[in-house]
Amino acid sequence: MQLQKSHLQELNTSPHHARDYNHLADRLTARGVAVEALISDLAAFQVAIPSWALGAGGTRFGRFSFHGEPGSLEQKIEDVGLLHALTQTAGAISLHIPWDTPTDYAAVRELAAAHGLVFDAINSNTFQDQPDATLSYKHGSLSSTDEGVRQQAIAHNLEVIDIGEKLGSTSLTVWLADGTTFPGQRNFQRSLLQTEDSLKQIYAGLPTDWKLFIEYKPYEPNFYSTVIQDWGTSFLLANACGERAYTLVDLGHHLPNSNIEQIVSTLMLKGKLGGFHFNDSKYGDDDLTVGSIKPYALFLIFNELVYGMRNNPQNPPLAWMIDASHNIKDPLEDLIQSLEAIQIAYAKALLVDQDRLAAAQHDHDIVECQEVLQDAFRTDVRPLVQRARLSRGGALHPLQAYRTLGVRDRLIQERGRFTVATGL
Ligand SMILES: [Mn+2]
């Protein structure tokens, strides 16, 4: 199923949008905001959708299927194409190998291009045993005490790079489940040294125009220690690998109340923030809809990201991705909500008056500092986000359009009720 722009045009009539937009644009212009430039920034901001987020996720207790899930790589690309047609913000797809190994590369590239999509970072998987595997990752992969297991995991990552090259990806994301569940289970230093050595071997196989993203996570699936537990460990491993290795920050991969905006700021200052995974959480790696629980934290993070994008030329452009799991919502509706939340947080961060903030910081005017941030945060920026979307031919109200067009019903008609998407 593919949505044409003409499908959306007739839904895009609203007596309110022009009025709301003009009112806001006038107010912002009077304050010295370059509104047209802000709209261009919003329209250019594209977020990758991971192939594993298009079906129902699950917990260790159960999985409740959605009907009409994409059962093949081609159908996953079509789903992201639908999201992109509606939101004009999801112009990339991130694949996970072996779940998404293509059989016909030319056809897959052609299909993605027809939907206006590029292939973002490609992801390896050494946290599960594959049916044809000779050795098990039960006790770790890149950190394993078993040289054979390590070599199998390294070879898998190199194969993933090969697949990515054929699709036009230019980055590899490595997330490891390696760690321990009980004290004393492994020697911390040996695990870290073996992981570093393995990552260096993968880095040596990276094409010269590629980047390596090293993701971290404090716990789960292991509950006592994770080898790459935090941004500091990722940062030192990235430095050990070389210039084209970077830290990847996933919002959910922190212990409660971590100051993620400060982590982002430090990494960008050092030119080492490579990628960013969006989601939201209350307790841990909950993988909930972006902005559904802590929208102010998301705004503060975006404020640092915007500052870094403007002031840190040493940091390359970031790979943006949603990394969420949809257990009780229609995955496509959930992703539309996430994309909207990302655009809203970005728009608000773009509105922060950086000169006024710097002056207040210099004068130790703490009250004014808070006023500057909250003035931006409390602005209803939705007309700006809508205008950016309309400028690219997207839907004024993507969620409403999704429902009015009966997209899920049409997908069920096409695919049946009981297809199951591979993923988490
Ligand atoms: Mn992630």
Boltz pocket constraint, residues with backbone or C-beta under 6 A from the ligand:
constraints:
  - pocket:
      binder: B
      contacts: [[A, 215], [A, 250], [A, 277], [A, 323]]
      max_distance: 6.0
